[in-house]
Amino acid sequence: REGIGRALLSASLDQLRKLELDQVTLWVLEGNQRARSFYESFGFIQDGAMKDDDHWKSFAVREVRYRLNLPNDATARRSISKRKAYLRSGDP
């Protein structure tokens, strides 16, 4: 384990943020707990959607959908500004 997958996903998410995309969706095999834990460690959340993929024809596999919201720089700046305004409004 050299962290190559973690580095690749981090770089990919950085590129998606630069493109100002606001959400990433992916599907993972239900039984692949290692992959599910990996994506969850990046903040992906299972949204409840499931599907059976019968691509292989001889058997079906169940997949679960994960989503990750990607605030871009502008969104992050707005969020920080809102927090600062909220904190100032609570000052005496």
N, C-alpha and C positions, 0 to 999 in steps of 0.2 A: 504494500500500500504506500504509494508515493504521493498521493494527493493530486494526481493528474485530473481525475474527474471533477474534483472540487475546483481546481484552477480553471478548467474548461468551462464549467457552469458559471463561475464568477465572471470570467471574461465575456461569456455570452450575455449574461444579464447586464453587464456594463454597456455592451453594444446596444442592447435593446433600449436601455435608458437613454443613450445618446440619440436614438431614433425617436425618442419621446413617446414610445409605446407605454400604455398605462397598465397593461395586464398580460400575463403569460399563462397559457393553459397547456397542460400536458396530461397524458393518460399513462397509467402504470398498471402492470398486472397486479391483480388483487393479492395474490400470494407472494409477491416479491417484496417482502418486508424490508430487506436491506435497501432497496431502491426507494421505497416509501420513506424510510427513516432519513435517507440521504436528502431527498427533496424537502422533507419537513424541516431539516436542519437549516435550510435556506429560507424558511418562512412560507413555503407552499402549504396550502390548506386544502384538505379534501372537501369538495363542495357538495357531496351527496350523490352526484351523478355516477351511474354505473352503466356498463354496456357489455354485452357478450359478443366477442369477436369470433366469427366462425371462418375466418380467412383460411385456416388450415383444412377446412372441410371435414377432416376425420374427427375433430374435436373442437369444442369452443373454449375460449378462455375469457374470464371475466376481467374487465378493466375498470379502474376507478379514476375519476377525474380530479386533478389538483389545479389550483389557481394561485397565482401570486400577483398582488398589486405592486406596480412599479412606479412610485412617485418620481417624476422627472425633476430636474433642478428647479424649474419654475414652481411646481407643486410644493416641493420641499421649502422653497423660500416663502411661499404663501403660508405654509403651515407654521414655519418659524415666526413669521410676522404676526400671525394670529395668536400664537402662544405668548409672544412678547407683549402684545396689546392686552391680552387677558391678564398677564402678570401685572402690568402697569395699572390696570383698572382696579386691581385689588390693593394697590398701595394707598396708605392713608394720605 
